[in-house]
Each structure stands twice: as structure tokens, then as C-alpha cells.
Amino acid sequence: MLSTRFMTWCMTLLSLLPGMKSRSSTLRMSMGAPKHAATMHHWLMTRGPLKFSGARSVKSARCIPGVMLLMSSFLHSSCLRVLDLRGSQITELPKSVGRLKHLRYLDVSSSPITSLPNCISNLHNLQTLHLSNCGNLYVLPMSICSLENLETLNLSTCHFQTLPDSIGHLQNLQNLNMSFCSFLCTLPSSIGELQSLQDLNFKGCVNLKILPDTMCRLQSLHFLNLSQCGILRALPKNIGNLSNLLHLNLSQCSDLEAIPDSIGCITRLHTLDMSYCSSLSELPRSVGGLLELQTLILSHHARSLALPIATSHLPNLQILDLSLNIGLEELPESIGNLHNLKELILFQCWNLHKLPESIANLMMLERLSLVGCADLATLPDGMTTITNLKHLQNDQCPSLERLPDGFGQWTKLETLSLLIIGDTCSSIAELKDLILLSGCLRIECLSHKKDLTIDAKRANLRDKRKLSNLTVSWTSSCSSDELKNVETFLEVLLPPENLEVLEINGYMGTKFPSWMMESMESWLPNITFLSLGNIPNCICLPPLGHIPNLHSLELRCISGVRSIGPEILAKGQKNTLYQSLKELHFEDMPDLEIWPTSLAGDSEESQQQYSCFQSLKLSLQVDVQR
């Protein structure tokens, strides 16, 4: 006998169902289409209640919209433990639901229900009640507070303005979710009597103005989410009494002006999120008492948020997020005391102009995010001792022209967004031992007065097998004396075989390197995107036609090329041209005159076509007046 009987209602089952007998523990009733629901409704109304002889043994029932009239068949079940009515079209529960003495789980979420019957208080064994997204439910009956075994109450996205005054009677309640109850503006003082409550969620309660002081009596509370409570101006002064609180989320409490000094008494706190608290200008010194704090998020502050020195004495802090603190100009030297810090996130701290020398003391640091720190000009040389560093995100830092000398000691480095090289910049040879580099790497060449060929060989990019994206660019023109240096540099900079994206921009040489001109499909068989741009001196393109996985080809500002003809084929190749190409972008190629869609000839081998030309996206911008 199957443990679950799945009945999909259709016309044939209508005649079979009344006599069904079942010992199955679960009954699912679904309706394939609205017209079947209408048929079932008519059948039940004309022939009377459905008699399902196995109903009393059903322990779990899942009712899909359209079959609610069948509820009477099993609401007298002495065994029913789970009743799942989510998404149904019921507007009220029948009074007979109060007879389900053994019901543990009731879900009426996402239904148009307007009220709950008082008899719900008879469900003494109910442990979970889901009423989320019941937009027509404005009031909870007082009788709900008689559910002495209730552990989870989900009221998310309902329209309650408050909770019943006797909510505190739910002594076994562990989870109360009122997220996105946008009409909620007050809470009863009895909420502080929920001594078993562990998770309290008020996220998105945009009209919640004040929290009762009695909330600070919730000694079992582990999670308190007040994020997006936009008009909440203050926290209870005695919030420090929440001695077992582990996670406090105050993100996007934009009117919150101060944090009570007592917060330092929450010594077990692991996570404190105060991002987007735009009215908050400082933290109390007492935050230094958060000895177990592991994550501190202070991101997205339009004005400078003063960091008390005490924040530098958090012995277990692992993540410090200060991103988008527009007014932040420097970090305190005492930040070097955060010996267990693993992530320091300074994303788009536009006015940050330096890092303290003490950052070299962060020996456990694994991630340093400096993306968008436009004023940051240098990194402390002592940082090379941070040998656990795995991710250095330093793109969009226009003033940062060099990394610390000896950065090659970061042998665990997996992410390096940008490396600027040149006569007075970092040496590309430092990449030699960084064999774990993965993802995207951009190499920007500022000048080539010095021959960097030897350094480029030492870099040994070919062995960086986890790199998937490589961009090599030149930001300035070069003299004729420097031209050879540019060409030999790119010649020895052979990318790894697994590379998928290659971009070359601003190259001033007169010829492409041999690894591009001779069987590029052998050197880089996995390339899917190739971009060549701002290359004024090359008159011949590499043979691109036989790169097997090339999906997208972008050619921009290659002014010396007049014809793209037979040279797109490597010598001796006989396969279909551009067999995977989907997107082709030409831009600003004023001298381009010829681009063949096939190679003319008498032999079958010469009649080679673009196999996917029909899906090609072509954006030509060429001079057609010539």
C-alpha cells in the first residue's frame, strides 16, 4: 500500500472517489484546471457531501485551490496532523477545524481568508501556524493566544496594526515572523512575556515607530531583525538585557539616530548589521564589549561614521564592512589590533586616501576589497607579510598605480583584479609564484621605456590555469624606440590554455604575437570571447576563423585593416569558419573594405561558409563612401 495517494481530479475520478478506501497517511487533492474545479463544485452541490471512507485515517492533507468543498470529508479525522491549505480560495475556516485535536501544522498562507474562527483555540497540539500573505486578514482573534504548544507563528505580509494584548500567553512560541506587515505600528507590552522566543522578525515593518521596553525581557532571543523599519528612531535603552542575542539586524533603519550604550552588554552577539543607517553618526564606546562579535556591517553611510577606538579591540571580529562610507578618509591605526579579521570591505570609499601601516598586522586577512577607492594612491609595503591573503579586489582605483614591492609573497592569492606595470610601477615578474590566480586579471601597461620582456617571461602566465579572463591594455602611445619593447612584451605574455575571455586594448605594435598568428585555436582552444580594440598599427588580423568555441568577436578601432580575407584562415585549415560564432561587433574601422561571407573557389574545400551566420548579430560602423 502506498504511503501517499495522489489524486488528480478529472471526470473519471468523480465516479470512483466516493468508494475509495485508504490507509495512506497523506492525502493530496489537486485540480488540473479551473473548469475542473467548477465541475467538482457543481457535482458536490447536486449530489451532496462526498463520503470518503478512509478519511479518518488521513494524517496529512494538502488541498489545492478548487477542492475546498471536500474538506468536510476529512475534517473529522482523528489522525490529521498536517493541514496545508496554502494558495486556496477559502475566505474562512469551517468551525469543524476546531475538532482536529491532533493537528500539529496548519498553513492558510496566500489565501483570501478574512478571519479565523474562535474555535482555533481548541487546537491544543498545534505547533506551526502559517498565515503569511493573507492580505484580507486584519485582526487576530484573542483565542489564538490559547495555543499553548504553538512554536512557529508566521504573519508575514499581513495587514495587522498590532498583536493581541495576550500574545504573551504563547509560552512555547519560538519563532514570530511579522516581516513586511506594513500596517504594524505598535506592539503590546506582553510581547516581553514570550520567554521561549528565539527568532523575532520585523523586517519591512515601515510604520513601526517604537519598540516596547518589555522586549528586553526576551532572554531566549537569538535573532532580532529590524531591517527596513524606516521610521524607527530609537531602540529600547535596556537592549543590553538581551544577553543571549546572537544576530541583530538594523539595516536600513534610516531614522535611527543613536545606539544605546547598553548594547555592549550583549556579549554573545555574533552579527551586527547597521548598513544604510543614514542618521547614525557614531557608535557608542561600549561596542568594545562585544567580545564574541564576528561580523560588523557599517556600510552605506553618506556622512562619515566615526569608528570608536573600542571597535579595534574586538578579538573575534572576522568581517568588517565599511563600504560606501563616503566621508571616510582614513582608518585608525588601531585597526591592526583586529588579529582575527578575515575580510575588510572598503568598496567605494571614494575619499579614502590611505591605509594605516598597522594593516600589516592583520595576519589572518583573506579578503581586501578596495573597489572604487578613487583617492587611494598606495598600499603599505608591510602588507606583503599578510601571507593568507586570497582576494585583492583593486579595480576602479585610478590613483593606485603600484602594489607593494614583494607582493609575489601572497602565494595564496586567488583574485587580483588589476596589475599596473611600467617603469615606476609594480613588476609583472611578481606573478611568478601566484599559481592559484583565478577569475579575471587585468594588466594595464603605463609605459614601455623599459624592456619588460624578461619580467613577462618570469610571470609565466601560461601556468595560471585557473584564470578565465585576461585583459591586457595600454593607456598611452609609445615612441618608435619603444615599439619593439611593446611587441616583444606581448609575444612572451602567453595566456593559459583554459582562458575563455581575452581582451587586448591600446596595443601599438605593428604585428600580433606569434601565438595569435599561428594556430591560435591550438594555443587558446577555449576562447569564447575575443575583443581587439584601439590597435592602429596592425594591418593584418590573426586567423580567427577556426577558434572552435568563439561565440563573440569584437573588433574596434583597428584603423590599419583594409581587408578581412583569406588571412582569417590558418594555413592548411579546412573546417567550417566561425562554427560557434553568435555575435560579431565591428566599430570604427574606417579603412575596412572586404569582409567575405564565404571563400570563393572551384574546390569543395574552398566553399567554406559561416555555419551560424543566421544567428549573427552584426553592428557595422565603417566608411562605405569610399
C-alpha positions as CSV (number, residue, x, y, z in Angstrom):
1,M,0.0,0.0,0.0
2,L,1.4,3.4,-1.0
3,S,2.2,5.8,1.9
4,T,1.0,8.7,-0.2
5,R,-2.1,8.7,-2.5
6,F,-2.1,11.5,-5.1
7,M,-5.5,12.2,-6.6
8,T,-5.6,14.4,-9.7
9,W,-9.2,15.3,-10.2
10,C,-10.8,14.6,-13.5
11,M,-14.2,13.5,-14.7
12,T,-13.4,9.8,-14.4
13,L,-12.2,10.1,-10.8
14,L,-15.5,11.8,-9.8
15,S,-17.3,8.4,-10.1
16,L,-14.5,6.5,-8.4
17,L,-13.6,8.6,-5.4
18,P,-16.6,8.2,-3.1
19,G,-15.9,4.5,-2.6
20,M,-12.2,4.7,-2.2
21,K,-10.7,3.2,1.0
22,S,-7.3,4.1,2.0
23,R,-4.8,3.6,4.8
24,S,-2.4,6.2,3.4
25,S,-1.1,8.8,5.7
26,T,-1.1,11.6,3.3
27,L,-3.9,12.9,1.0
28,R,-3.2,15.4,-1.7
29,M,-6.1,16.9,-3.6
30,S,-5.3,18.9,-6.7
31,M,-7.3,20.3,-9.6
32,G,-5.7,20.4,-13.0
33,A,-7.7,23.4,-14.4
34,P,-10.3,25.9,-13.2
35,K,-13.0,24.2,-15.4
36,H,-12.5,21.0,-13.3
37,A,-12.9,23.0,-10.1
38,A,-16.3,24.3,-11.4
39,T,-17.4,20.8,-12.4
40,M,-16.4,19.4,-9.0
41,H,-18.3,22.2,-7.2
42,H,-21.4,21.5,-9.2
43,W,-21.2,17.8,-8.6
44,L,-20.8,18.2,-4.9
45,M,-23.7,20.7,-4.6
46,T,-26.1,18.5,-6.6
47,R,-25.2,15.1,-5.2
48,G,-24.5,16.0,-1.6
49,P,-21.4,15.6,0.6
50,L,-18.6,13.3,-0.6
51,K,-18.2,10.3,1.6
52,F,-14.6,9.2,1.8
53,S,-14.5,6.0,3.9
54,G,-10.7,6.3,4.5
55,A,-10.8,9.9,5.7
56,R,-10.5,9.2,9.4
57,S,-7.1,7.6,8.9
58,V,-5.6,10.6,6.9
59,K,-2.8,12.3,8.8
60,S,-1.7,14.9,6.3
61,A,-3.9,16.8,3.8
62,R,-2.7,19.2,1.1
63,C,-5.6,20.9,-0.6
64,I,-5.1,22.8,-3.9
65,P,-7.5,25.6,-4.9
66,G,-10.8,24.3,-6.2
67,V,-11.4,21.4,-3.9
68,M,-12.2,23.0,-0.6
69,L,-15.7,21.6,-0.5
70,L,-14.0,18.2,0.0
71,M,-12.7,19.4,3.4
72,S,-15.8,18.1,5.2
73,S,-14.8,14.6,4.2
74,F,-11.7,14.6,6.5
75,L,-12.1,17.4,9.0
76,H,-13.5,14.8,11.4
77,S,-10.3,12.8,11.1
78,S,-9.0,11.7,14.5
79,C,-5.5,11.4,13.0
80,L,-5.0,14.6,11.0
81,R,-1.6,16.1,11.9
82,V,-0.9,18.4,8.9
83,L,-3.5,20.6,7.0
84,D,-1.9,22.5,4.1
85,L,-4.4,25.0,2.5
86,R,-1.9,27.5,1.2
87,G,-3.0,29.2,-2.0
88,S,-6.6,28.0,-1.7
89,Q,-9.5,30.3,-2.2
90,I,-11.1,29.9,1.2
91,T,-12.3,33.1,2.9
92,E,-12.9,31.4,6.3
93,L,-12.1,28.2,8.0
94,P,-15.1,26.0,9.0
95,K,-15.8,25.7,12.7
96,S,-15.2,22.0,12.4
97,V,-11.5,22.7,12.2
98,G,-11.6,23.0,15.9
99,R,-12.2,19.3,16.2
100,L,-8.8,18.4,14.8
101,K,-7.4,17.7,18.2
102,H,-4.1,16.2,16.9
103,L,-3.4,18.9,14.3
104,R,0.3,20.0,14.5
105,Y,0.7,22.1,11.3
106,L,-1.8,24.5,9.7
107,D,-0.9,26.5,6.6
108,V,-3.5,29.0,5.2
109,S,-0.9,31.3,3.6
110,S,-1.6,33.2,0.4
111,S,-5.3,32.8,0.7
112,P,-8.1,35.5,0.8
113,I,-9.1,34.4,4.3
114,T,-10.7,37.3,6.3
115,S,-10.9,35.8,9.8
116,L,-10.0,32.9,12.0
117,P,-12.7,31.1,14.0
118,N,-12.5,31.3,17.8
119,C,-12.6,27.5,17.9
120,I,-9.0,27.6,16.7
121,S,-8.2,27.8,20.4
122,N,-9.2,24.1,20.6
123,L,-6.1,23.1,18.6
124,H,-4.1,22.4,21.7
125,N,-1.4,20.4,19.9
126,L,-0.9,23.0,17.1
127,Q,2.8,23.8,16.7
128,T,3.0,25.7,13.5
129,L,0.6,28.3,12.1
130,H,1.3,29.9,8.7
131,L,-0.8,33.0,7.8
132,S,1.7,34.8,5.6
133,N,0.5,36.8,2.6
134,C,-3.2,36.8,3.8
135,G,-3.9,40.3,2.7
136,N,-7.5,40.3,3.8
137,L,-6.7,39.3,7.4
138,Y,-6.6,42.4,9.6
139,V,-7.2,41.1,13.1
140,L,-6.1,38.0,15.0
141,P,-8.6,36.6,17.4
142,M,-7.8,36.7,21.1
143,S,-8.4,32.9,21.1
144,I,-5.1,32.4,19.2
145,C,-3.3,33.1,22.4
146,S,-4.7,29.9,23.9
147,L,-2.5,27.8,21.6
148,E,-0.1,26.8,24.4
149,N,2.0,24.5,22.2
150,L,2.4,26.9,19.3
151,E,6.1,27.2,18.4
152,T,6.0,29.0,15.0
153,L,3.7,31.8,14.0
154,N,4.2,33.3,10.5
155,L,2.2,36.5,9.9
156,S,4.5,37.9,7.2
157,T,2.9,40.4,4.7
158,C,-0.4,40.6,6.6
159,H,-2.2,43.8,7.5
160,F,-2.3,43.8,11.3
161,Q,-1.8,47.1,13.0
162,T,-0.9,45.3,16.3
163,L,-1.0,42.0,18.0
164,P,-3.5,40.7,20.7
165,D,-2.7,42.0,24.1
166,S,-2.5,38.5,25.4
167,I,0.2,37.4,22.9
168,G,2.5,36.8,25.8
169,H,0.5,33.7,26.8
170,L,2.2,31.7,24.0
171,Q,4.8,30.4,26.3
172,N,6.2,27.9,23.8
173,L,6.5,30.3,20.9
174,Q,10.0,30.2,19.4
175,N,9.6,31.9,16.0
176,L,7.4,35.0,15.3
177,N,7.6,36.4,11.8
178,M,5.9,39.7,11.1
179,S,8.1,40.8,8.2
180,F,6.6,43.3,5.8
181,C,3.5,43.9,7.9
182,S,3.4,47.4,6.6
183,F,0.4,48.4,8.7
184,L,2.0,47.4,12.0
185,C,2.7,50.5,14.2
186,T,2.6,49.3,17.8
187,L,3.4,46.2,19.8
188,P,1.7,45.1,23.0
189,S,3.9,45.1,26.1
190,S,3.0,41.5,26.7
191,I,5.4,40.5,23.9
192,G,8.1,40.6,26.5
193,E,6.5,37.6,28.2
194,L,7.4,35.2,25.3
195,Q,10.1,33.6,27.3
196,S,10.8,30.8,24.7
197,L,11.0,33.2,21.7
198,Q,14.3,32.7,19.8
199,D,13.6,34.4,16.4
200,L,11.7,37.7,16.1
201,N,11.4,39.2,12.6
202,F,10.0,42.7,11.9
203,K,11.8,43.3,8.6
204,G,10.0,45.8,6.4
205,C,7.5,47.0,9.1
206,V,7.8,50.5,7.7
207,N,5.2,52.0,10.1
208,L,6.7,50.6,13.3
209,K,7.7,53.6,15.3
210,I,8.6,52.3,18.8
211,L,9.5,49.1,20.5
212,P,8.2,48.4,24.0
213,D,10.8,48.3,26.7
214,T,9.4,44.9,27.8
215,M,11.0,43.4,24.6
216,C,14.3,43.5,26.5
217,R,13.0,40.7,28.8
218,L,13.2,38.1,25.9
219,Q,16.1,36.1,27.5
220,S,15.9,33.3,24.9
221,L,16.0,35.6,21.9
222,H,18.8,34.8,19.4
223,F,17.7,36.6,16.2
224,L,16.2,40.1,16.1
225,N,15.6,41.5,12.6
226,L,14.5,45.2,12.5
227,S,15.8,45.9,9.0
228,Q,13.8,48.3,6.8
229,C,11.9,49.7,9.8
230,G,12.4,53.2,8.2
231,I,10.8,55.3,10.9
232,L,12.1,53.5,14.0
233,R,14.1,56.3,15.8
234,A,15.3,54.5,18.9
235,L,16.0,51.1,20.4
236,P,15.0,50.3,24.0
237,K,17.6,51.7,26.4
238,N,17.9,48.3,28.1
239,I,18.5,46.3,24.9
240,G,21.7,45.1,26.5
241,N,19.4,42.8,28.6
242,L,19.0,40.6,25.6
243,S,22.0,38.6,26.9
244,N,21.6,35.7,24.5
245,L,21.1,37.6,21.3
246,L,23.3,36.4,18.5
247,H,22.2,38.4,15.5
248,L,20.9,42.0,15.4
249,N,19.9,43.4,12.0
250,L,19.3,47.2,11.9
251,S,19.9,47.6,8.2
252,Q,18.0,50.5,6.5
253,C,16.7,51.9,9.8
254,S,17.2,55.3,8.2
255,D,15.7,57.3,11.1
256,L,17.7,55.6,13.8
257,E,19.8,58.3,15.4
258,A,21.7,56.5,18.2
259,I,22.6,53.1,19.6
260,P,22.1,52.7,23.4
261,D,25.2,52.3,25.5
262,S,23.8,49.1,26.9
263,I,24.5,47.3,23.6
264,G,27.9,46.5,24.9
265,C,26.3,44.1,27.4
266,I,25.2,41.7,24.6
267,T,28.4,39.8,25.0
268,R,27.3,36.8,22.9
269,L,26.4,38.9,19.8
270,H,27.9,37.5,16.6
271,T,26.5,39.7,13.9
272,L,25.6,43.4,14.0
273,D,24.3,45.0,10.8
274,M,23.9,48.8,10.7
275,S,24.2,49.3,7.0
276,Y,22.1,52.2,5.5
277,C,21.5,53.8,8.9
278,S,21.9,57.2,7.4
279,S,21.0,59.2,10.5
280,L,23.6,57.4,12.6
281,S,26.7,59.4,13.1
282,E,28.6,57.5,15.8
283,L,28.8,54.3,17.7
284,P,29.0,54.1,21.5
285,R,32.3,53.1,23.0
286,S,30.6,50.2,24.6
287,V,30.7,48.2,21.3
288,G,34.1,47.3,22.5
289,G,32.4,44.9,24.9
290,L,31.0,42.8,22.1
291,L,33.7,40.2,22.7
292,E,32.1,37.5,20.6
293,L,31.2,39.8,17.6
294,Q,32.3,38.2,14.3
295,T,30.6,40.4,11.7
296,L,30.2,44.2,11.8
297,I,28.5,45.8,8.9
298,L,28.6,49.6,8.7
299,S,28.2,50.1,5.0
300,H,26.3,52.8,3.0
301,H,26.7,55.9,5.1
302,A,26.6,59.2,3.2
303,R,28.4,61.0,6.0
304,S,31.4,59.8,7.9
305,L,30.6,57.3,10.6
306,A,33.1,57.7,13.4
307,L,34.6,54.5,14.5
308,P,35.3,54.4,18.2
309,I,38.8,53.1,19.1
310,A,36.9,50.4,21.0
311,T,35.9,48.7,17.7
312,S,39.6,47.9,17.3
313,H,39.5,45.7,20.4
314,L,37.0,43.1,19.2
315,P,39.1,39.9,19.5
316,N,36.8,37.7,17.4
317,L,35.9,40.1,14.6
318,Q,36.3,38.4,11.2
319,I,34.3,40.6,8.8
320,L,34.3,44.4,8.9
321,D,32.3,46.0,6.1
322,L,32.7,49.8,5.7
323,S,31.8,50.0,2.0
324,L,30.2,53.2,0.6
325,N,31.2,55.3,3.6
326,I,31.6,58.4,1.5
327,G,33.1,60.6,4.3
328,L,35.7,58.0,5.4
329,E,39.2,59.4,4.7
330,E,41.4,57.1,6.7
331,L,41.2,54.1,9.1
332,P,42.6,54.3,12.7
333,E,46.0,52.8,13.3
334,S,44.3,50.7,16.0
335,I,42.6,48.6,13.3
336,G,45.8,46.5,13.3
337,N,44.6,45.1,16.6
338,L,41.9,43.0,14.9
339,H,44.1,40.0,14.7
340,N,41.3,37.6,13.6
341,L,40.0,39.8,10.8
342,K,39.5,37.8,7.6
343,E,37.5,40.3,5.4
344,L,38.0,44.1,5.2
345,I,35.5,45.6,2.8
346,L,36.1,49.2,1.7
347,F,34.1,49.1,-1.5
348,Q,33.6,52.6,-3.0
349,C,35.0,54.5,-0.1
350,W,35.7,57.3,-2.5
351,N,37.6,59.7,-0.2
352,L,39.8,57.1,1.5
353,H,43.3,58.2,0.6
354,K,45.5,55.8,2.6
355,L,45.6,52.6,4.7
356,P,47.4,52.6,8.0
357,E,50.7,50.8,8.3
358,S,49.3,48.7,11.0
359,I,47.2,46.8,8.5
360,A,50.3,44.7,8.0
361,N,49.4,43.1,11.4
362,L,46.2,41.6,10.1
363,M,47.9,38.2,9.5
364,M,44.6,36.3,9.1
365,L,43.2,38.7,6.4
366,E,41.9,36.8,3.4
367,R,39.9,39.4,1.5
368,L,40.6,43.1,1.0
369,S,38.1,44.9,-1.2
370,L,39.2,48.3,-2.4
371,V,37.0,48.5,-5.5
372,G,36.1,52.1,-6.3
373,C,38.5,53.7,-3.8
374,A,39.3,56.5,-6.2
375,D,41.7,58.5,-3.9
376,L,43.7,55.6,-2.7
377,A,47.2,56.1,-4.1
378,T,49.4,53.5,-2.3
379,L,49.3,50.4,-0.2
380,P,51.6,49.9,2.8
381,D,54.8,48.0,1.9
382,G,54.4,45.9,5.1
383,M,51.3,44.3,3.7
384,T,53.4,41.7,1.9
385,T,53.6,39.9,5.3
386,I,49.8,39.1,5.0
387,T,50.5,35.7,3.5
388,N,47.0,34.4,4.0
389,L,45.6,37.0,1.5
390,K,43.4,35.3,-1.1
391,H,41.4,38.1,-2.7
392,L,42.6,41.6,-3.5
393,Q,39.9,43.5,-5.3
394,N,41.5,46.6,-6.5
395,D,39.8,47.6,-9.8
396,Q,38.4,51.1,-10.3
397,C,41.2,52.6,-8.2
398,P,42.6,55.1,-10.7
399,S,45.2,56.6,-8.3
400,L,46.6,53.2,-7.2
401,E,49.5,52.7,-9.6
402,R,51.5,50.1,-7.7
403,L,51.2,47.2,-5.4
404,P,53.7,46.8,-2.5
405,D,57.1,45.5,-3.6
406,G,57.2,41.8,-2.9
407,F,53.5,41.2,-3.4
408,G,54.6,37.9,-5.0
409,Q,54.7,36.5,-1.4
410,W,50.9,36.4,-1.5
411,T,51.2,32.8,-2.8
412,K,47.6,32.0,-1.7
413,L,46.2,34.8,-3.8
414,E,43.3,33.7,-6.0
415,T,41.9,37.1,-7.0
416,L,43.9,40.0,-8.3
417,S,41.6,42.4,-10.2
418,L,44.3,44.8,-11.6
419,L,48.0,44.9,-12.0
420,I,49.5,48.1,-13.3
421,I,53.0,47.8,-14.8
422,G,55.5,50.2,-16.1
423,D,58.8,51.9,-15.4
424,T,57.9,53.0,-11.9
425,C,55.1,50.6,-11.2
426,S,54.8,47.0,-10.0
427,S,56.8,44.3,-11.6
428,I,54.8,41.7,-13.6
429,A,57.5,39.2,-12.6
430,E,55.9,39.1,-9.1
431,L,53.1,36.9,-10.6
432,K,55.6,34.0,-11.0
433,D,54.5,32.1,-7.9
434,L,50.9,33.2,-7.8
435,I,49.7,29.9,-9.5
436,L,46.3,30.0,-7.7
437,L,45.2,33.1,-9.6
438,S,41.7,32.6,-11.0
439,G,38.8,34.5,-12.5
440,C,39.7,37.9,-14.1
441,L,43.0,39.6,-14.3
442,R,43.6,43.0,-16.0
443,I,47.1,44.1,-16.8
444,E,47.5,47.7,-17.5
445,C,50.7,49.0,-19.1
446,L,51.5,52.6,-18.4
447,S,54.8,52.9,-20.3
448,H,57.4,50.8,-22.1
449,K,60.6,52.8,-21.9
450,K,62.0,49.9,-20.0
451,D,62.1,46.5,-21.7
452,L,59.8,44.2,-19.6
453,T,60.3,41.1,-21.7
454,I,62.3,39.3,-19.1
455,D,59.8,40.2,-16.4
456,A,56.9,39.0,-18.6
457,K,58.6,35.6,-19.1
458,R,59.1,35.2,-15.4
459,A,55.4,35.9,-14.8
460,N,54.7,32.6,-16.5
461,L,51.0,33.4,-17.2
462,R,50.8,30.1,-19.1
463,D,50.8,28.2,-15.7
464,K,47.9,30.3,-14.3
465,R,45.5,27.6,-15.3
466,K,42.6,28.9,-13.3
467,L,42.5,32.3,-15.0
468,S,39.4,32.6,-17.2
469,N,39.5,36.2,-18.2
470,L,42.6,38.2,-19.2
471,T,42.7,41.9,-20.3
472,V,45.9,43.5,-21.5
473,S,45.7,47.2,-22.2
474,W,48.0,50.2,-22.9
475,T,46.9,53.6,-21.7
476,S,49.4,55.7,-23.7
477,S,51.1,55.8,-27.0
478,C,54.7,54.8,-27.4
479,S,57.6,56.1,-29.4
480,S,59.3,54.3,-32.3
481,D,62.1,53.3,-29.9
482,E,59.6,51.7,-27.5
483,L,57.7,49.9,-30.2
484,K,59.9,46.8,-30.1
485,N,59.5,46.6,-26.4
486,V,55.7,46.6,-26.7
487,E,55.8,43.8,-29.4
488,T,58.3,41.5,-27.5
489,F,56.4,42.0,-24.3
490,L,53.1,40.7,-25.8
491,E,55.0,38.0,-27.6
492,V,56.1,36.3,-24.4
493,L,52.9,37.0,-22.5
494,L,51.4,33.7,-23.5
495,P,48.0,33.2,-21.7
496,P,46.9,30.0,-20.1
497,E,45.3,27.3,-22.2
498,N,42.0,27.4,-20.3
499,L,41.4,31.1,-20.9
500,E,37.8,31.9,-22.0
501,V,37.9,35.7,-22.4
502,L,40.8,37.7,-24.0
503,E,40.7,41.4,-24.5
504,I,43.6,43.4,-26.0
505,N,43.2,47.2,-26.0
506,G,45.6,50.0,-27.0
507,Y,48.3,47.8,-28.5
508,M,50.6,49.9,-30.5
509,G,52.7,47.2,-32.2
510,T,52.7,46.6,-36.0
511,K,52.1,42.9,-35.7
512,F,50.3,40.5,-33.4
513,P,52.3,37.9,-31.4
514,S,53.0,34.5,-33.0
515,W,50.8,32.7,-30.5
516,M,47.9,34.7,-32.1
517,M,49.0,34.5,-35.7
518,E,50.0,30.8,-35.8
519,S,47.2,28.4,-34.8
520,M,45.6,30.4,-32.1
521,E,43.0,27.7,-31.9
522,S,45.7,25.4,-30.6
523,W,47.1,27.8,-28.1
524,L,43.8,29.0,-26.8
525,P,41.1,26.4,-27.7
526,N,38.6,27.5,-25.1
527,I,38.3,31.2,-26.0
528,T,34.6,32.2,-26.2
529,F,35.0,36.0,-26.3
530,L,37.7,37.9,-28.1
531,S,38.0,41.7,-28.2
532,L,40.6,43.6,-30.1
533,G,40.4,47.4,-29.7
534,N,42.3,50.6,-30.4
535,I,45.0,48.9,-32.4
536,P,46.1,51.5,-35.0
537,N,49.3,50.0,-36.5
538,C,48.4,46.3,-37.3
539,I,47.3,45.7,-40.9
540,C,46.7,42.0,-40.6
541,L,44.4,40.3,-38.2
542,P,45.1,36.9,-36.6
543,P,43.4,33.8,-38.2
544,L,40.3,33.9,-36.1
545,G,38.1,31.7,-38.3
546,H,38.9,28.4,-36.7
547,I,38.8,29.1,-33.0
548,P,36.3,26.3,-32.2
549,N,34.4,27.8,-29.2
550,L,34.4,31.5,-30.2
551,H,30.9,32.9,-29.5
552,S,31.6,36.6,-29.6
553,L,34.1,38.6,-31.6
554,E,34.6,42.3,-31.1
555,L,36.8,44.4,-33.4
556,R,37.1,48.1,-32.5
557,C,39.2,51.0,-33.8
558,I,41.6,48.8,-35.9
559,S,42.2,51.5,-38.4
560,G,45.0,49.8,-40.4
561,V,43.0,46.8,-41.5
562,R,41.6,47.1,-45.1
563,S,40.6,43.6,-45.8
564,I,39.5,40.6,-43.8
565,G,40.0,37.8,-46.3
566,P,42.0,34.6,-46.6
567,E,44.2,35.6,-43.7
568,I,41.4,34.6,-41.3
569,L,42.3,31.0,-42.1
570,A,45.3,29.3,-40.6
571,K,47.5,27.6,-43.0
572,G,46.1,24.2,-44.1
573,Q,42.8,24.6,-42.3
574,K,39.7,23.0,-44.0
575,N,37.0,23.3,-41.3
576,T,33.9,25.5,-41.2
577,L,34.6,29.1,-40.4
578,Y,33.4,30.6,-37.1
579,Q,31.5,27.4,-36.3
580,S,30.3,28.7,-32.9
581,L,30.1,32.5,-33.6
582,K,26.9,34.1,-32.4
583,E,27.8,37.8,-32.0
584,L,30.0,40.0,-34.2
585,H,30.7,43.6,-33.5
586,F,32.6,45.9,-35.8
587,E,33.1,49.5,-34.7
588,D,35.1,52.4,-36.1
589,M,37.1,50.6,-38.8
590,P,37.2,53.3,-41.4
591,D,39.5,51.5,-43.9
592,L,37.7,48.2,-43.9
593,E,36.7,47.3,-47.5
594,I,36.3,43.5,-47.6
595,W,34.6,41.0,-45.3
596,P,33.8,37.7,-47.0
597,T,30.9,35.5,-46.0
598,S,32.5,32.7,-47.9
599,L,35.8,31.9,-49.6
600,A,35.4,31.7,-53.4
601,G,37.0,28.8,-55.3
602,D,36.4,25.8,-57.5
603,S,37.0,23.1,-55.0
604,E,34.6,22.0,-52.4
605,E,37.1,22.8,-49.7
606,S,37.2,26.4,-50.7
607,Q,33.4,26.8,-50.4
608,Q,33.6,27.4,-46.6
609,Q,30.6,29.1,-45.0
610,Y,29.7,30.7,-41.7
611,S,27.7,27.9,-40.2
612,C,25.9,30.1,-37.8
613,F,25.5,33.2,-39.8
614,Q,21.8,33.3,-39.4
615,S,22.1,34.0,-35.7
616,L,24.9,36.6,-36.1
617,K,24.3,40.0,-34.5
618,L,26.2,42.4,-36.8
619,S,26.8,46.0,-35.9
620,L,28.9,47.5,-38.7
621,Q,30.3,51.1,-38.4
622,V,32.5,51.5,-41.4
623,D,33.1,54.1,-44.1
624,V,31.0,53.0,-47.1
625,Q,31.5,56.2,-49.1
626,R,34.9,55.1,-50.5
